[in-house]
Amino acid sequence: MSASLSSTRSRAALRASARVSVELLLVLVMTAVALWLLGRMWSVVWPLIVGLLFTTLTWPVARFLRRHGWRPALAASAVTVLFLLLAAAVVALIVVPVASQSGELTDGVVDGLHKVRDWAAGPPLNIGEAEISGAVDDAVKRVRESAGNMVGTFVTGVSTVVDGVVTVVLAVFLMFFFLKDGPRFLPWLGRQLPGRLATDVPTVAARSWDTLGSFVRLQAAVGLLDAVFIGIGLWIVDVPLVLPLAVLTFVSAFVPIVGAMFAGFVAVLIALVSNGLTDALIVLAIILVVQQLEGNVFQPIIQGRGLGLHAAVVLLAVTLGGSLAGVVGSLLAVPVAAVVAVFWNYLREQLTEPPTEQGAGEPRTDGAVPS
């Protein structure tokens, strides 16, 4: 006779499932509300995030100065001025070479398109000359129009540029105050919160800060090594815009996996349209070698255990962040995922039951004599 389902257990399972579903729905609603509020306050939140990222890069220098007798305000001022000088130098390395060689690059792209047309017209593709000419002429027209309408593009993007400048200015001011008063923030925060929150929130914030600082500084170190080696390779091959490409490689390192692919694609494309197929293949080989060194040598030595995130999680986070918020989402995806992992690990620590001690009357199994 087959066993029948228990109505009592079935009702209990349904009630438990309904309760869990309602609780999960409430959590999702609160998360959606929090994200909506975050979006409404983005004009304030974004400079705050950028300021925190700047602070993670510059805090080791400020901490060194403070430990050697510099007053907090003086150390923060010196580090802020040094940061601004380095940022201005980086912008100059990008803008000046690009502006001086923009015409050369435009002609190179046009020549590259004509080479593609000649290649597609021959075997094995044998595409019709009329179709190729039409597509190439359209592409050449767009390239030349985009090069000739730089002023119009600049005028239409004035609001975006102004927003970016305001964000950077606010972020720099916030960085100065973080460097000056940052160590006093967590003790102050603990005094403002009641009960367990006075311990839990500062602890999670401290761990998140350590994780964020580790990510930013280590990615900067790896990106610097990539930029140096790839820049040397591009200089040997005599590819134009070596310094801008090296800076792009450094900046792209802050978007793991995807950033390296993007920077490598740009370098190979410029080598192709400027120097030809052979040099492009050489540049591709250089980038692949450097990426292998990064994955197998640089990161294990510099990063150690790193963020504790699997590569698949990193890739999915970058993809999701990019689809939700574009470039900004890609930049923030991995740090956000790391902070979420910190919060989850702390929550597990608090919810895990401590191991029960062995009863006094129970026999020991390790052979030791109880004291």
Order of alpha helices (4+ residues) and beta strands (2+ residues): alpha-alpha-alpha-alpha-alpha-alpha-alpha-alpha-alpha-alpha-alpha-alpha-alpha
